Amino acid sequence: MLQQPVHMRDQISNRIEIIMQENKPSLLFKVEELSLAVLFILVFVLGLNV
């Protein structure tokens, strides 16, 4: 209940810090980034068609 909303910028910086600590981008992170990019492209294309 007392949790404050986490800003997207904070989430991204936290992920970057985790990746930098690992010294290699994890496969899961790459897959997530790719799926997000595809999702945004699909939404954009569908939005143009409608």
Summary of the structure (lengths in Angstrom):
residues: 50
radius of gyration: 15.0
end to end distance: 39.7
largest distance: 43.7
contacts: 80
relative contact order: 0.08
helix: 76%
strand: 0%
